[in-house]
Amino acid sequence: MPQENQYLHEVAITAIVVKDGKYLITKRSPNKKRWPNLWTVPGGRLEISDYANFPKDTEHYWYNVLEKVLRREVMEEVGLDIENIEYVTSLATLHSDGAPSLVISCMADWKFGEVKLQEEECDEFAWVSLEEARNHTLIDGIYDELAMTENRRRGKKSEWQRSVL
């Protein structure tokens, strides 16, 4: 059952982190409400405090809000600093509790740091090639996002579509 206000969505952003031609994936903790024990990429939700507590960049607006959120979330979840954030795709869902979510998926280069997992979020990680990602039980759609990222790194841009597993 969708919520009454059709304009309110939980907004999340994720990062397909690239290092030495491999992609960082993490296994969600078993205690997570959504998608426990499945593999995904780091990211998190936009909070009003991510911008409202800071000076505006223009008279009316804050800029680069999602990029700042993504850097914060990746640092909190996996202890890495990232750079060169680029849009990959977006998705929307209505969760079983009726909450609508919009997720913006990005790719980013590893800048520095060693993976240090935030235990309440994830309990394993792996740096994988696209082929190696097939050996992990990924949240539905993540493999397709990895394939899009692989193609973008090779100069081929496209919109999301189901990849052949």
PEGILIN-V153352 format. One record per residue. N is the residue number from 0. RES is the residue in three letters. SS is DSSP state (H for helix, E for strand, - for the rest). D_FIRST is the distance of its C-alpha to the first C-alpha in whole Angstrom. Layout:
# PEGILIN-V153352
<<N	RES	SS	D_FIRST> <N	RES	SS	D_FIRST>>
This chain:
# PEGILIN-V153352
<<0	MET	-	0> <1	PRO	-	4> <2	GLN	-	7> <3	GLU	-	9> <4	ASN	-	12> <5	GLN	-	12> <6	TYR	-	15> <7	LEU	-	14> <8	HIS	-	14> <9	GLU	E	15> <10	VAL	E	18> <11	ALA	E	20> <12	ILE	E	24> <13	THR	E	26> <14	ALA	E	29> <15	ILE	E	31> <16	VAL	E	34> <17	VAL	E	37> <18	LYS	E	41> <19	ASP	-	44> <20	GLY	-	42> <21	LYS	E	39> <22	TYR	E	36> <23	LEU	E	34> <24	ILE	E	32> <25	THR	E	30> <26	LYS	E	29> <27	ARG	E	26> <28	SER	-	27> <29	PRO	-	26> <30	ASN	-	25> <31	LYS	-	22> <32	LYS	-	18> <33	ARG	-	17> <34	TRP	-	20> <35	PRO	-	23> <36	ASN	-	26> <37	LEU	-	25> <38	TRP	E	27> <39	THR	E	26> <40	VAL	-	28> <41	PRO	-	28> <42	GLY	E	26> <43	GLY	E	24> <44	ARG	E	22> <45	LEU	-	23> <46	GLU	-	24> <47	ILE	H	25> <48	SER	H	28> <49	ASP	H	29> <50	TYR	-	30> <51	ALA	-	30> <52	ASN	-	33> <53	PHE	-	35> <54	PRO	-	37> <55	LYS	-	36> <56	ASP	-	38> <57	THR	-	38> <58	GLU	-	38> <59	HIS	-	34> <60	TYR	-	33> <61	TRP	-	33> <62	TYR	-	33> <63	ASN	-	33> <64	VAL	H	30> <65	LEU	H	28> <66	GLU	H	31> <67	LYS	H	32> <68	VAL	H	29> <69	LEU	H	29> <70	ARG	H	33> <71	ARG	H	32> <72	GLU	H	29> <73	VAL	H	32> <74	MET	H	34> <75	GLU	H	32> <76	GLU	H	31> <77	VAL	H	34> <78	GLY	-	37> <79	LEU	-	38> <80	ASP	E	38> <81	ILE	E	37> <82	GLU	E	38> <83	ASN	E	38> <84	ILE	E	34> <85	GLU	E	33> <86	TYR	E	30> <87	VAL	E	29> <88	THR	E	25> <89	SER	E	22> <90	LEU	E	18> <91	ALA	E	15> <92	THR	E	12> <93	LEU	E	8> <94	HIS	-	9> <95	SER	-	8> <96	ASP	-	8> <97	GLY	-	5> <98	ALA	-	8> <99	PRO	E	10> <100	SER	E	13> <101	LEU	E	16> <102	VAL	E	19> <103	ILE	E	23> <104	SER	E	25> <105	CYS	E	29> <106	MET	E	32> <107	ALA	E	35> <108	ASP	E	38> <109	TRP	E	39> <110	LYS	E	42> <111	PHE	E	43> <112	GLY	-	42> <113	GLU	-	42> <114	VAL	-	39> <115	LYS	-	38> <116	LEU	-	35> <117	GLN	-	32> <118	GLU	-	32> <119	GLU	-	29> <120	GLU	-	27> <121	CYS	E	29> <122	ASP	E	32> <123	GLU	E	34> <124	PHE	E	35> <125	ALA	E	36> <126	TRP	E	38> <127	VAL	E	38> <128	SER	-	39> <129	LEU	H	36> <130	GLU	H	38> <131	GLU	H	38> <132	ALA	H	34> <133	ARG	-	34> <134	ASN	-	35> <135	HIS	-	32> <136	THR	-	28> <137	LEU	E	26> <138	ILE	-	23> <139	ASP	-	22> <140	GLY	-	23> <141	ILE	H	25> <142	TYR	H	28> <143	ASP	H	28> <144	GLU	H	28> <145	LEU	H	31> <146	ALA	H	32> <147	MET	H	32> <148	THR	H	33> <149	GLU	H	36> <150	ASN	H	37> <151	ARG	H	36> <152	ARG	H	39> <153	ARG	-	41> <154	GLY	-	41> <155	LYS	-	38> <156	LYS	-	35> <157	SER	-	32> <158	GLU	-	29> <159	TRP	-	26> <160	GLN	-	27> <161	ARG	-	27> <162	SER	-	30> <163	VAL	-	32> <164	LEU	-	32>>
